[in-house]
Amino acid sequence: MQLPVVDVAPDPLFNVEPMKGQLLKWIGNKQRFAHEIISCFPSKFGRYFEPFLGSGAVLGTLAPLDGVGSDCFSPLMEIWHVLKEDPEKLIRWYSERWDYMMTCGKKEGYEAVKARYNAAPNAADLLFLSRSCYGGVMRFRKTDGYMSTPCGVHSPMPPDNFSKRVYDWHKRTQGTSFKCIDFSDAMEMAKPGDLIYCDPPYSHSQTILYGAQSFTLSDLFSAIDRCKKRGVYVALSIDGHKKSGKHQCSLPIPERLFEREVYVNCGRSMLKRFQMEGQSLEGEVVADRLLLTY
């Protein structure tokens, strides 16, 4: 069944402006396009859920009064817990590692923090690595979780600037509860009239990134189907006009699960830039399909 398609978001239902300032650098970050995604949300809904939280760009832009942000990657979720409950601690984590890097050298300091994280994965080191690694591409070895991304070309943000972002994000997330749970468990929590926004890892190319949740598209679609049947709104961002290497991705979207779709142009692929070492990316534009059950 062919879904109705529009190239841009329909008439905005929210007066949401683009949000500046990422808390975490993260591959697939929707920061610049979050307001477009939100403009496709229902005009009224209950609790907001984001079960593949990552950088939380859509959640932070929306700033829900009642929300649940979740992921099963525990160091990531600890960052979000600390942001909400003790922002000064988050600033202290970052400042200590930034000072260390400035003392012993950017690359040397980065490698030391990375080695400590790999020896014992933790939220404090992950926070700094996300802001100082190459392009925010948090690449992990699947067998043992070893983080392998090299240091970025630019110097990390100074602590004073980072602290301003922390306080802004702290305010925006006061209505949100953060949980370290699997996406399916989070989605089962939603009740009729609630809204779930799913932004899962790209199925073909992001299985080694940021400790991504292990899942199959069939399981995700089954969870979405259960939500739709009980009256929960679901919006799903997923690969659009995208290639993985030379392979044009084809996704088996179940018939009658979604009512319409919107294409959101996400610009050049940072993952591909990382893989191609800065070469031209004229043919590597990523376009997300925003699939809606309503």
NORRA-V15565 format. One record per residue. N is the residue number from 1. NEAR is the number of other ideal C-beta (glycine too) atoms within 10 Angstrom. D_LAST is the distance of its C-alpha to the last C-alpha in whole Angstrom. Layout:
n = {N/N}
near = {NEAR/NEAR}
d_last = {D_LAST/D_LAST}
//
This chain:
n = {1/2/3/4/5/6/7/8/9/10/11/12/13/14/15/16/17/18/19/20/21/22/23/24/25/26/27/28/29/30/31/32/33/34/35/36/37/38/39/40/41/42/43/44/45/46/47/48/49/50/51/52/53/54/55/56/57/58/59/60/61/62/63/64/65/66/67/68/69/70/71/72/73/74/75/76/77/78/79/80/81/82/83/84/85/86/87/88/89/90/91/92/93/94/95/96/97/98/99/100/101/102/103/104/105/106/107/108/109/110/111/112/113/114/115/116/117/118/119/120/121/122/123/124/125/126/127/128/129/130/131/132/133/134/135/136/137/138/139/140/141/142/143/144/145/146/147/148/149/150/151/152/153/154/155/156/157/158/159/160/161/162/163/164/165/166/167/168/169/170/171/172/173/174/175/176/177/178/179/180/181/182/183/184/185/186/187/188/189/190/191/192/193/194/195/196/197/198/199/200/201/202/203/204/205/206/207/208/209/210/211/212/213/214/215/216/217/218/219/220/221/222/223/224/225/226/227/228/229/230/231/232/233/234/235/236/237/238/239/240/241/242/243/244/245/246/247/248/249/250/251/252/253/254/255/256/257/258/259/260/261/262/263/264/265/266/267/268/269/270/271/272/273/274/275/276/277/278/279/280/281/282/283/284/285/286/287/288/289/290/291/292/293/294}
near = {8/6/16/10/10/12/9/11/19/10/6/14/14/13/8/18/8/11/19/9/14/20/25/25/22/24/24/26/20/25/21/16/21/23/20/20/23/21/17/23/22/13/7/9/16/15/20/24/28/26/28/23/29/26/23/31/24/28/29/24/21/25/17/21/10/12/22/23/26/25/25/20/22/15/19/25/19/17/23/26/18/22/24/18/11/12/18/12/14/27/21/15/19/23/16/14/24/21/12/16/22/13/9/13/12/16/11/13/21/23/15/16/24/21/11/15/21/17/9/7/17/15/19/21/22/24/25/24/26/23/21/25/23/18/17/24/24/25/18/20/11/11/6/7/13/13/19/13/22/14/20/18/9/10/12/24/18/12/17/9/10/20/18/13/19/20/14/16/23/19/12/20/22/11/16/27/14/24/20/16/17/18/23/15/13/23/23/15/16/24/11/10/14/22/23/26/25/21/24/20/20/20/17/16/21/18/13/15/20/26/20/22/19/11/18/9/14/10/13/21/18/14/23/22/14/15/23/18/9/12/12/25/23/24/23/23/22/20/21/20/13/22/17/15/9/5/10/11/15/8/14/7/16/13/8/10/17/23/12/15/19/24/16/21/15/19/12/14/20/21/21/18/17/18/13/12/7/9/10/9/15/7/8/18/16/21/14/24/20/23/23/18/19/16}
d_last = {15/15/12/12/13/15/17/17/14/13/15/15/14/17/20/21/23/24/26/29/31/30/31/31/31/29/28/24/24/21/24/24/20/19/19/17/14/14/14/10/9/8/12/12/12/15/16/15/16/17/19/20/22/25/26/23/22/19/20/23/22/19/22/20/22/21/20/21/22/23/25/27/30/32/34/31/30/33/33/30/32/35/33/32/35/38/37/41/41/38/40/43/42/41/45/47/45/46/49/50/49/51/54/54/52/49/49/51/49/46/47/48/45/43/46/46/42/43/46/44/40/39/37/39/40/37/36/39/38/35/36/39/39/38/35/33/33/33/35/36/38/36/39/40/38/40/39/41/39/42/43/41/43/43/44/41/41/43/43/43/40/38/39/37/34/34/35/32/29/31/30/27/26/28/25/24/25/26/26/28/26/24/20/20/22/20/16/18/19/16/15/13/11/12/11/12/13/14/17/19/23/23/24/27/28/28/29/32/31/31/31/27/26/27/24/23/20/20/20/17/15/16/16/12/12/14/12/9/11/13/10/9/6/8/8/11/14/17/19/19/22/24/28/29/33/34/31/28/25/23/20/19/15/15/14/11/9/7/6/7/10/12/16/18/21/23/27/29/29/31/31/33/35/36/37/39/41/40/40/38/35/34/32/30/27/24/21/18/15/12/9/5/4/0}
//
